[in-house]
Amino acid sequence: MQLARWTKETKPSFIREILKFSTQPDVISFAGGLPAPELFPTAELNQALTDSLTTHGASVLQYSISEGDPLLRQHLSTSLTARRIPAGVDDIILTNGSQHGLDLIAKALVEPGDVVLVEDPTYLGALQAMRPYRPNFVAVASDGEGMIPEALADAIRRENPKLVYIVPTFSNPRGTTMGVERRKKIVAACREADVALVEDEPYAELRYRGEELPGLRHFWDEVIYLGTFSKTLAPALRLGWVVAPPSLMPAIRLGLQATCLNVGALLQRAAAIMLGGGFQRHLASLRTFYAERLDCMLGEMEASLPAGTTWSRPDGGLFIWADLPEDVRTMELVQLAVDRKVAFVPGVPFFVGKGGESSMRLNFSNSTPEQIRVGMARLKGAIEAQRAGR
């Protein structure tokens, strides 16, 4: 059997491999971007599912339209527009999580050899979602505010890209947020060159301090926007959405029909009931709990990480990025940490080229403050052991 070339060129997700260890009950995991399971709205979702079946019966168990539940798309349209992300009902298509949305976008736009510009570092899952279409990924210089506009403009002139991919708010992996003026410049560079711009926003509603910022799509309605319920309701719902311009929507719809026909109607209707009910109260609760965990981890980093370490101080999201002294090699540190029952993700997998050898991504949402304190002490021990061994 001869497999497709992309299967030989693509490695398994490093994060998925780390999660095999971190699911052990005695391991404290700062690895995956997992929501806190104790904060899942179990009772509310149970009621929403019951109401869906009681009220709508067979219709939510049948095949449904490819675009998705009209009621859920209406709720999303209202919510997104209020957050300065223009999105009419017909601009929205429901997906099986935002990773599915990334696949559909790449399927619609990317052909072998096309250049895709990404931040440096960038979200590992986006690279995996697009790799089957065999693009040429090119990293654009980035700093503590994300992709640098002047570097993007240079890359557009030099590379003639098909697509630019950005996580502008509480980015994965760095937790950084792009300011308004930079957002305008990024959009202007893509608009002037007529390059597709993808705005991936899985964390934007998880803001713990500061003011909400307008989306990139606010400045150009051709921006392709991705969202998900995985971080705010529950990952197992596998519900996300793409907001796309009319010129792209038919191709997105065709791609979805080719892969899954439609997203499950029962879960869509349950999510619609949630959005029309207690979702904002649930979101406020998440923000309170996660803000406490973020502050706890930032405090523990002061005490646990070696002198010379720097790290991001996010206003929201799920991640903190740390750059350690050069003698700490985080790909080697992983095993020492797991041996001490703590897990993290090293920086290297998030870079298209070289980079991240002494960096790490830490998740704080899936651990209680006490677990964070214990886990950071274990991580400190692993770092000290590696340095002593050297």
Stockholm file with secondary structure:
# STOCKHOLM 1.0

chainA/1-390         MQLARWTKETKPSFIREILKFSTQPDVISFAGGLPAPELFPTAELNQALTDSLTTHGASVLQYSISEGDPLLRQHLSTSLTARRIPAGVDDIILTNGSQHGLDLIAKALVEPGDVVLVEDPTYLGALQAMRPYRPNFVAVASDGEGMIPEALADAIRRENPKLVYIVPTFSNPRGTTMGVERRKKIVAACREADVALVEDEPYAELRYRGEELPGLRHFWDEVIYLGTFSKTLAPALRLGWVVAPPSLMPAIRLGLQATCLNVGALLQRAAAIMLGGGFQRHLASLRTFYAERLDCMLGEMEASLPAGTTWSRPDGGLFIWADLPEDVRTMELVQLAVDRKVAFVPGVPFFVGKGGESSMRLNFSNSTPEQIRVGMARLKGAIEAQRAGR
#=GR chainA/1-390 SS CCCCHHHHHCCCCHHHHHHHHHTSTTCEECSSCCCCGGGSCHHHHHHHHHHHHHHHGGGGTSCCCTTCCHHHHHHHHHHHHHTTCCCCGGGEEEESSHHHHHHHHHHHHCCTTCEEEEESSCCHHHHHHHGGGCCEEEEECEETTEECHHHHHHHHHHHCCSEEEECCSSCTTTCCCCCHHHHHHHHHHHHHHTCEEEEECSSTTCBCSSCCCCCGGGGCTTCEEEEESTTTTCGGGCCEEEECCTTTHHHHHHHHHHHTSSCCHHHHHHHHHHHTTTHHHHHHHHHHHHHHHHHHHHHHHHHHSCTTCEECCCSBSSEEEEECCTTCCHHHHHHHHHHTTEECEESGGGCSSSCCTTEEEEECTTSCHHHHHHHHHHHHHHHHHHHHHC
#=GC SS_cons         CCCCHHHHHCCCCHHHHHHHHHTSTTCEECSSCCCCGGGSCHHHHHHHHHHHHHHHGGGGTSCCCTTCCHHHHHHHHHHHHHTTCCCCGGGEEEESSHHHHHHHHHHHHCCTTCEEEEESSCCHHHHHHHGGGCCEEEEECEETTEECHHHHHHHHHHHCCSEEEECCSSCTTTCCCCCHHHHHHHHHHHHHHTCEEEEECSSTTCBCSSCCCCCGGGGCTTCEEEEESTTTTCGGGCCEEEECCTTTHHHHHHHHHHHTSSCCHHHHHHHHHHHTTTHHHHHHHHHHHHHHHHHHHHHHHHHHSCTTCEECCCSBSSEEEEECCTTCCHHHHHHHHHHTTEECEESGGGCSSSCCTTEEEEECTTSCHHHHHHHHHHHHHHHHHHHHHC
//
